[in-house]
Amino acid sequence: MSDQELNSKADLIANYLSGNASDAEVQTLETWVLASPEHKKEFIAAKKAWMLSGMTQNSTRIDVAKNWKDTAAQLFEDKPVIDIQRRGKRLRWMGIAAAIALVLSIAVWLLLDLGKERVLEFAAASTVRTLDLPDGSQVTLNQASSLTYDGTSAAGNRIVTLEGDAFFEVRRDEIRPFLINTKGLAIEVLGTSFYVDAREEEPEIQVIVESGLVEVRSDSTPLRLAANERAVFEKATKNLAKDENTDANYLSIKTNALDFEDSSLEEVAFALNRHFNVQINLSIEDLENCRVTATYENKSLAAILAIIETTLGIQSVREGDNITLSGTSCR
């Protein structure tokens, strides 16, 4: 790598650690980190050196004396720590140089001893993200969701923790199972594709299998799911059951398409809530005739709501992420 490339990468890491990186820069950096174990080690070393140097996101001034004493105390517990503020200007600047040199030395040391760092964290704010994990698996992470990945657990498993919802395409590995932990449910596969909806605001956790076999566990007896089957875990009762999947839109975060065939307005609202991370409330006196048959590909929420309003003869009012569909009945 050339000096120019090194400087560019250093600037990108600095922007990320200081909280000033754009979405594009974050994506670029994460792609680079996941490209090889060496890149991952280099990034973790930079992150640790940044934290040790006191250059956190909310820090505007570095207290060199305090950082030096805190760091030295951790590294040299049995040796006295010199207070660099009591030895005059010359000694003070020598202390500053020593602190900086120490941070740089720690960074080099970290590059040589990073086997214990295993965790990668991902989050999606307002857009869907596609993640390529180090084991070769791919995850489509819905907006307002997060994923923590540990591919080198002591047991040799590939372990992730999911908050929100995501579609998984797991690379097959019969030696190392792929484990997904959610609040209340554990999912284990060897290699398959499936969707997990573990949104906190929903009363249920759903697992829908596209291909392969998936094992779902709670406190009750484990369930094994095949393609086109669904597991539903009721959070309140802790009940876990399976049935045939009837949700035609569980892949919408991956395909960006929504398909409704004589669907009730409740079903439409659920799919739109999940896809666009909103909360649609229905205030319609007679819902019996509120049925939707339509396919929406690559359309915005505003466009879909406008079509539904015109088609069904109802109105919508939006305040932030809360939307109310109202009317006497649907035509």
C-alpha positions in Angstrom: 0.0 0.0 0.0 1.4 3.4 -1.0 1.9 6.3 1.5 -1.0 8.1 0.0 -3.3 5.1 0.5 -2.1 4.7 4.0 -2.9 8.3 4.8 -6.3 8.0 3.2 -7.1 4.9 5.3 -5.9 6.6 8.4 -8.1 9.6 7.7 -11.1 7.3 7.1 -10.5 5.5 10.4 -10.1 8.8 12.3 -13.4 10.1 10.8 -15.2 6.9 11.9 -13.8 6.9 15.4 -14.6 10.6 15.9 -18.1 10.1 14.7 -17.7 12.4 11.7 -17.8 9.7 9.0 -20.5 9.8 6.4 -22.7 6.7 5.6 -20.6 6.1 2.5 -17.4 6.3 4.5 -18.7 3.9 7.1 -19.7 1.4 4.4 -16.2 1.7 2.8 -14.4 1.2 6.1 -16.5 -1.8 7.1 -16.0 -3.4 3.7 -12.2 -2.9 4.1 -12.2 -4.3 7.7 -14.1 -7.4 6.6 -11.8 -8.0 3.6 -9.1 -9.8 5.6 -8.1 -10.7 9.2 -5.1 -8.3 8.8 -7.4 -5.4 8.1 -9.5 -6.3 11.1 -6.5 -6.3 13.4 -5.3 -3.0 12.0 -8.6 -1.4 12.7 -8.9 -2.8 16.2 -5.4 -1.5 17.0 -6.3 1.9 15.7 -9.5 1.9 17.8 -7.7 0.9 21.0 -4.9 3.5 20.4 -7.6 6.1 19.8 -9.3 5.3 23.0 -6.1 5.2 25.0 -5.0 8.6 23.6 -8.2 10.1 25.0 -9.5 11.2 21.5 -13.1 10.1 22.0 -16.0 11.5 20.0 -17.0 14.0 22.7 -13.4 15.0 23.7 -12.2 18.4 22.5 -9.0 18.5 24.7 -6.6 15.7 25.6 -5.4 15.6 29.2 -2.0 14.1 28.5 -0.9 13.9 32.1 -4.0 12.0 33.1 -3.9 9.7 30.1 -0.2 9.0 30.8 -0.8 8.2 34.5 -3.9 6.0 33.8 -2.2 4.1 31.0 1.1 3.6 32.8 -0.7 2.5 35.9 -2.4 -0.3 33.9 0.8 -1.4 32.1 3.2 -1.0 35.0 1.3 -1.8 38.1 4.3 -2.4 40.3 6.3 0.7 39.3 5.8 4.3 40.4 4.2 6.7 37.9 5.9 10.1 37.5 3.6 13.1 37.7 4.7 15.0 34.6 3.1 18.2 35.7 5.5 18.8 38.6 8.9 18.7 36.8 8.9 21.9 34.8 8.2 22.7 31.2 11.1 20.6 29.8 10.0 17.6 31.7 6.4 18.3 30.8 7.1 18.2 27.1 9.2 15.1 27.6 6.2 13.5 29.3 4.0 14.5 26.4 6.4 12.9 24.0 6.6 9.8 26.2 2.8 9.6 26.3 2.5 9.9 22.5 5.3 7.3 22.1 3.6 5.0 24.5 0.3 5.2 22.5 2.2 4.4 19.3 4.0 1.6 20.9 0.8 0.1 22.3 -0.7 0.3 18.8 2.2 -1.7 17.4 1.9 -4.2 20.3 -1.8 -4.5 19.7 -1.2 -5.4 16.0 0.9 -8.3 17.2 -1.5 -9.6 19.9 -5.1 -9.3 18.8 -6.3 -12.8 18.9 -8.7 -12.0 21.6 -10.7 -9.5 19.6 -13.5 -11.3 18.0 -16.6 -9.1 17.9 -17.9 -7.1 14.9 -20.9 -4.8 15.4 -23.2 -3.5 12.7 -26.2 -1.2 12.8 -28.7 0.1 10.2 -30.2 3.5 10.9 -32.5 4.7 8.1 -31.5 2.4 5.3 -31.4 -1.4 4.7 -27.8 -2.7 4.8 -26.2 -5.8 3.2 -23.5 -7.3 5.3 -20.8 -9.8 4.1 -19.7 -11.6 7.2 -16.1 -13.1 7.5 -17.4 -16.7 7.3 -18.9 -16.0 3.9 -22.5 -15.6 5.1 -24.6 -12.6 4.0 -27.1 -10.7 6.0 -29.7 -8.2 4.8 -30.2 -6.0 7.9 -33.4 -3.9 8.0 -33.3 -0.3 9.1 -33.4 0.4 12.9 -31.8 -3.0 13.4 -28.4 -4.1 14.7 -26.2 -7.2 14.6 -23.3 -8.4 16.7 -21.1 -11.1 15.1 -18.6 -13.4 16.9 -17.1 -15.9 14.5 -14.5 -17.4 16.8 -16.2 -18.5 19.9 -14.6 -20.9 22.3 -16.9 -23.7 21.1 -16.0 -23.0 17.5 -19.5 -21.7 16.6 -20.4 -18.7 14.5 -22.6 -16.6 16.8 -24.6 -13.5 16.2 -27.0 -11.4 18.3 -29.9 -9.7 16.5 -32.0 -6.8 17.5 -34.7 -6.0 14.9 -35.1 -8.0 11.8 -32.9 -9.4 9.1 -32.7 -11.9 6.3 -29.9 -14.5 6.6 -28.1 -16.4 3.8 -25.7 -18.6 5.8 -22.8 -20.3 4.3 -22.9 -24.0 5.0 -20.3 -25.3 7.6 -21.2 -28.6 9.2 -18.3 -28.2 11.7 -19.3 -24.7 12.9 -23.0 -24.1 13.4 -24.4 -20.6 12.9 -26.2 -19.4 16.0 -28.6 -16.4 16.3 -29.6 -15.1 19.7 -32.6 -12.8 20.1 -34.4 -11.8 23.3 -36.2 -15.0 24.1 -35.3 -17.2 21.2 -32.2 -19.0 19.8 -31.9 -20.2 16.2 -29.3 -22.7 14.9 -28.5 -23.6 11.3 -25.6 -25.2 9.4 -26.3 -23.4 6.1 -29.6 -22.1 4.8 -31.6 -18.9 4.1 -34.3 -17.5 6.4 -35.8 -14.4 7.8 -36.0 -13.4 11.5 -38.3 -10.7 12.8 -37.3 -9.9 16.4 -38.5 -6.3 16.5 -38.8 -5.2 20.1 -42.2 -3.5 19.6 -43.9 -6.6 18.2 -45.6 -9.1 20.5 -44.1 -12.1 18.6 -40.8 -13.2 17.2 -41.1 -14.9 13.8 -38.7 -17.1 11.9 -39.5 -17.9 8.2 -37.4 -20.4 6.3 -36.8 -19.9 2.6 -34.5 -22.9 2.1 -32.8 -25.6 4.1 -33.5 -26.6 7.8 -33.6 -24.3 10.8 -33.8 -25.2 14.5 -35.6 -22.8 16.8 -35.3 -23.0 20.6 -36.8 -21.3 23.6 -37.5 -22.7 27.0 -39.8 -25.2 25.4 -39.1 -28.1 23.1 -37.0 -27.2 20.0 -38.7 -26.9 16.7 -37.2 -27.9 13.3 -38.4 -25.8 10.3 -38.1 -26.7 6.6 -38.6 -24.4 3.6 -41.9 -22.4 3.6 -42.5 -23.1 7.3 -42.7 -20.5 10.0 -42.1 -20.5 13.8 -44.0 -18.0 16.0 -42.8 -17.2 19.5 -45.3 -15.3 21.7 -43.3 -13.1 24.1 -46.1 -12.8 26.7 -46.9 -16.5 27.0 -43.5 -18.0 25.9 -45.4 -20.2 23.5 -43.5 -21.5 20.5 -45.4 -23.1 17.5 -44.9 -23.6 13.8 -47.1 -23.5 10.8 -47.0 -22.9 7.1 -45.8 -19.5 6.0 -48.4 -17.3 4.4 -46.5 -14.0 4.5 -45.7 -13.2 0.9 -43.6 -10.1 1.8 -41.1 -11.5 4.3 -38.4 -10.9 1.7 -39.3 -7.3 1.0 -36.2 -5.8 2.7 -34.1 -7.8 0.2 -36.3 -7.5 -2.9 -37.7 -4.0 -2.2 -41.0 -5.3 -3.6 -44.4 -5.7 -1.8 -47.1 -7.9 -3.3 -50.7 -8.1 -2.0 -53.4 -10.4 -3.3 -56.8 -9.7 -1.8 -55.0 -8.8 1.5 -56.7 -7.2 4.4 -55.7 -3.7 5.4 -54.3 -5.0 8.6 -52.0 -7.3 6.7 -51.0 -4.4 4.4 -50.3 -2.1 7.4 -48.1 -4.8 9.1 -46.0 -5.3 5.9 -45.6 -1.5 5.4 -44.6 -1.0 9.1 -41.9 -3.6 8.8 -40.6 -2.5 5.4 -40.5 1.2 6.1 -40.0 1.2 9.9 -43.2 3.2 10.6 -46.3 2.7 12.7 -49.6 2.7 10.8 -52.8 2.9 12.8 -56.2 2.1 11.4 -59.2 4.3 12.3 -61.8 3.0 9.9 -65.3 2.1 11.2 -65.9 -0.7 8.7 -62.8 -2.7 7.7 -64.6 -5.6 6.0 -64.3 -4.1 2.5 -60.7 -2.8 3.0 -58.9 -5.3 0.7 -55.8 -4.6 -1.4 -54.6 -6.3 -4.5 -51.5 -4.7 -5.9 -47.7 -5.0 -6.4 -45.4 -2.2 -5.4 -41.8 -2.4 -6.7 -39.2 0.2 -5.6 -41.9 2.6 -4.5 -41.7 5.0 -1.6 -44.1 4.9 1.3 -45.7 8.2 0.3 -46.4 6.8 -3.2 -47.9 3.6 -1.8 -50.1 5.5 0.7 -51.3 7.8 -2.1 -52.4 4.8 -4.2 -54.2 3.2 -1.3 -56.0 6.4 -0.4 -57.2 6.8 -4.0 -58.1 3.1 -4.4 -60.0 2.6 -1.1 -61.4 6.1 -0.7 -59.7 6.7 2.7 -57.4 9.4 4.1 -54.0 9.3 5.8 -52.4 11.7 8.2 -48.7 11.4 9.1 -46.9 12.8 12.1 -43.3 11.7 12.1 -43.2 7.9 11.9 -46.9 7.6 13.1 -49.5 7.3 10.3 -53.2 7.1 10.7 -55.5 5.7 8.0 -59.1 6.9 8.6 -62.5 6.8 7.0 -66.0 5.5 7.5 -65.4 2.5 5.2 -63.5 1.4 2.1 -65.1 1.4 -1.3 
